[in-house]
């Protein structure tokens, strides 16, 4: 069985991941559901983890990428802001460009890789 070779685009701000594939998928899910908790359920993560990722993104960009409304009669909710939509659009364009740029070099690297990673040495 041949391992799947892949790369990921991550936008780093100092040592923080401002945006990466998981955060982009979370933004898309929040956009679909209007809810951080529903987006978290869809992605199989805890609400606490999803909220931490949203908070980290909001702290990395000049304007919030997700806006939240707390409680009330109809409950709370969340929406992807205009900045969030712009960030997501630009990130997906960067991913597409990176995929196109790396297709050739990945083909050259593939024969040098094992079919799958070796298990860690158990120290014996």
C-alpha positions in Angstrom: 0.0 0.0 0.0 1.5 3.3 -1.0 1.2 6.2 1.4 -0.6 9.3 0.3 1.8 12.2 -0.2 0.4 15.6 0.6 1.3 19.1 1.6 -0.6 21.7 3.6 -0.7 25.5 3.4 -0.4 27.2 6.8 -0.4 30.9 7.4 1.8 31.6 10.4 1.8 34.8 12.5 5.0 34.5 14.6 4.6 31.0 16.1 0.7 30.9 15.8 -1.2 29.2 13.0 -3.4 32.0 11.8 -5.0 29.8 9.2 -4.6 26.3 8.0 -6.7 23.5 6.4 -8.5 22.6 9.6 -9.3 26.2 10.5 -10.5 26.9 6.9 -12.8 23.9 7.1 -14.1 25.1 10.4 -14.9 28.6 9.0 -16.8 26.9 6.1 -18.8 24.8 8.6 -19.6 27.8 10.7 -20.8 29.5 7.5 -23.1 26.6 6.7 -24.5 26.1 10.2 -24.5 29.6 11.7 -23.2 27.9 14.9 -19.8 27.1 16.3 -21.2 24.1 18.2 -22.9 22.6 15.1 -19.7 23.2 13.1 -17.7 21.4 15.8 -20.2 18.4 15.7 -19.9 18.2 12.0 -16.1 18.1 12.3 -16.1 15.6 15.2 -14.4 18.0 17.6 -15.4 19.5 20.9 -17.1 22.9 21.2 -14.2 23.9 23.4 -11.6 23.0 20.7 -13.7 24.8 18.0 -14.1 27.9 20.2 -10.3 27.9 20.9 -9.6 27.7 17.1 -12.0 30.6 16.4 -10.5 32.7 19.1 -7.0 32.0 17.8 -8.1 33.1 14.3 -9.8 36.2 15.6 -6.7 37.2 17.5 -4.5 36.8 14.4 -6.4 39.0 12.0 -7.0 42.8 12.2 -10.8 42.2 12.1 -12.7 39.2 13.5 -13.2 36.3 11.1 -16.1 35.0 13.1 -18.8 37.1 14.8 -20.8 35.6 17.7 -24.1 36.4 19.4 -24.7 35.1 22.9 -27.8 33.5 24.3 -31.2 35.2 24.2 -34.6 33.7 23.4 -33.4 32.2 20.1 -30.1 31.0 21.5 -26.7 32.2 20.3 -25.1 31.9 17.0 -22.1 32.7 14.9 -21.4 33.9 11.4 -18.4 34.3 9.3 -17.6 38.0 8.9 -16.9 39.8 5.6 -13.2 39.6 6.6 -13.6 35.9 7.3 -15.1 35.3 3.8 -12.2 37.3 2.3 -9.6 35.4 4.3 -11.2 32.1 3.3 -11.4 33.0 -0.4 -7.8 34.1 -0.5 -6.6 31.0 1.5 -8.4 28.6 -0.9 -6.8 30.4 -3.9 -3.4 30.0 -2.2 -4.0 26.3 -1.7 -5.0 25.9 -5.4 -1.8 27.8 -6.5 0.4 25.7 -4.1 -1.1 22.4 -5.4 -0.5 23.5 -9.0 3.1 24.6 -8.2 4.0 21.4 -6.3 2.6 18.8 -8.7 5.8 18.4 -10.6 8.3 18.6 -7.7 6.1 16.1 -5.7 6.4 13.7 -8.7 10.2 13.9 -8.4 10.2 13.3 -4.6 7.8 10.4 -4.6 10.3 7.7 -5.8 12.6 8.7 -2.9 10.0 8.0 -0.2 9.1 4.7 1.3 5.7 3.2 0.6 4.9 4.0 4.2 6.7 5.5 7.2 8.7 3.0 9.3 7.4 2.6 12.9 9.4 4.3 15.6 12.4 2.4 17.0 11.3 0.8 20.3 14.8 1.3 21.7 15.7 -2.4 21.6 
